[in-house]
Amino acid sequence: MKHMKIFTFLITLCLISFSVTAQKAKSKNKKVVQKYGCSSEVPVAKMVIEDTTPGRGLADNYYLWDNGKIIYVKFLSGSKSMQDKVKTIAKEWEKYANIKFHFVEVGPSHIRINLDDKGGHNSVIGSMAVSVPQDERTMNFDTTDFKTYAAMYRTVLHEFGHAIGLLHEHYSPISGIHWNKTAVYNELKQTQGWTKEMVDVNLFQQYNINYTNGTKYDPRSIMHYPVFARWTTDGYNVNWNNQLSSGDIELISLLYPKNSERQNEVPRFTVSDFTNIKVTNNDAQQGISIYPSFNISTAGKSARVYFIAFFYDAEGNPIMKEGGSYNINKMTATFKSSVLGVNKKLSANKLQPNDFELFIPYSELPVAKGKNNFQVEFRVYLLDDKELKILYQSRRSVFNFIKS
Ligand SMILES: [Zn+2]
């Protein structure tokens, strides 16, 4: 069993789960507090590569649904009248994208919407939704923000944009936004309690050229956050965009074409039905065996996948290989890797127990005689060319054992 450092690329992992409330541009000294933008809810693994090629409208092609997909959508809460409005607005995307939102009241669903008076607005990106357990939401709307139909309209369009794979337009590498970063850090620290890192993730991260699909940077995109003039060094600003722009329509028509095959297909793999990680220690083999239970489906193109178990101490701190600062490359982990073809459906530890094992020897961990406490986290990544995409990240399982 191999257990070695596999990441030769620097990656950043960000769990984006913040709801942003910021001051809307002040008019006539009247301070209007309104929820600002939204945030996606999936961990994003982003390659940091040097690439200054002009970028364009942004979508995460790796998390697109199959072209022509009928996407099942279910409400977990909300009044009938509010739900009906959401349905009507979401269907605006169907005019331009070859997908259908099929609203169901029972049974399994791809998208599950929580519609109440808290939690901000957010959505899982595209097909990552299938990795979310069926009893959990994949999208949230905060109806306190729906004071006007316009606010509701733009918000629903925006979140459903995420749900079919679109990213924030201000992540475009050619947005040309000259951020006054200090001003943004200060304001969001003051108003939201945000750390510098949170601001970086939500506002300043940039995707590379691989995420472009032939459209230009589009400040009118429904996927663009408002940008306040006080946040830029040159007074540049972007207002609330209230409807799909021509750029949005162009992009989504390209990603989900109605009369042709999708161009620029990439590997689109999904992990679903994760139930648990069984962890056992094995004194005979002087190590620990990990048996995660999940299904994986492949589409688009073949690609290499990595199935990795990461180890944390009893307090939940990552166990680092060489000490030092937090860096995924230095986290103690063990993995298996293989290249998977398209249109496969594979199961691990579902059809037969223990048919998929990850193993780490005691020598790789700070195992001591007597009681040992660890936490184990399972992740699945896809590696395509230079892109490393996260497909799944489990909750951590606590593992205790006595070593004689
Ligand atoms: Zn958003």
Boltz pocket constraint, residues with backbone or C-beta under 6 A from the ligand:
constraints:
  - pocket:
      binder: B
      contacts: [[A, 37], [A, 38], [A, 39], [A, 40], [A, 121], [A, 158], [A, 162], [A, 168], [A, 223]]
      max_distance: 6.0
